[in-house]
């Protein structure tokens, strides 16, 4: 009876490990800062290295457009790319131009950025992507 209990216990543990591996969602942690560039009118672009539990993502960076007095805690990145050397230029009022030489996984070119006082500012982003595989 003891061997039967051990076998059942081992099977339950193996099944629970497989189910955890299948159903636990992937998540991303941000590590070191790679870009902190003011873009005028109290806003800045921040870039962070991202460590994902999804192996196919590889080395990606997350870029945020935020108010200078805000943090990135509850903000979604507007750009996820593999290029750590993006060029950011403020071309006009509330308009950014990006030059990217790497793979782009996500780009949101129409942003509403909230300030600490509750007002929101509309930003437009244009990107020149030069990714050659």
LINSULPE-V577239 format. One record per backbone hydrogen bond with DSSP energy under -1.0 kcal/mol. CO is the residue of the C=O (numbers start at 1). NH is the residue of the N-H. If there is no record, write none. Layout:
# LINSULPE-V577239
co = {CO & CO}
nh = {NH & NH}
This chain:
# LINSULPE-V577239
co = {1 & 2 & 3 & 4 & 5 & 6 & 7 & 8 & 9 & 10 & 11 & 12 & 13 & 14 & 15 & 16 & 17 & 18 & 19 & 20 & 27 & 29 & 32 & 35 & 37 & 40 & 42 & 43 & 44 & 45 & 46 & 47 & 47 & 48 & 49 & 51 & 54 & 60 & 61 & 62 & 63 & 63 & 64 & 66 & 67 & 72 & 78 & 79 & 80 & 80 & 81 & 87 & 89 & 92 & 94 & 95 & 96 & 97 & 98 & 99 & 100 & 103 & 106 & 109 & 111 & 113 & 115 & 119 & 121 & 123 & 124 & 126 & 128}
nh = {5 & 6 & 7 & 8 & 9 & 10 & 11 & 12 & 13 & 14 & 15 & 16 & 17 & 18 & 19 & 20 & 21 & 22 & 23 & 24 & 53 & 51 & 49 & 47 & 45 & 43 & 68 & 39 & 66 & 37 & 64 & 34 & 35 & 62 & 31 & 29 & 57 & 50 & 81 & 48 & 78 & 79 & 46 & 44 & 70 & 75 & 108 & 63 & 105 & 106 & 61 & 99 & 97 & 95 & 124 & 91 & 126 & 89 & 128 & 87 & 130 & 82 & 80 & 125 & 123 & 121 & 118 & 115 & 113 & 111 & 96 & 98 & 100}
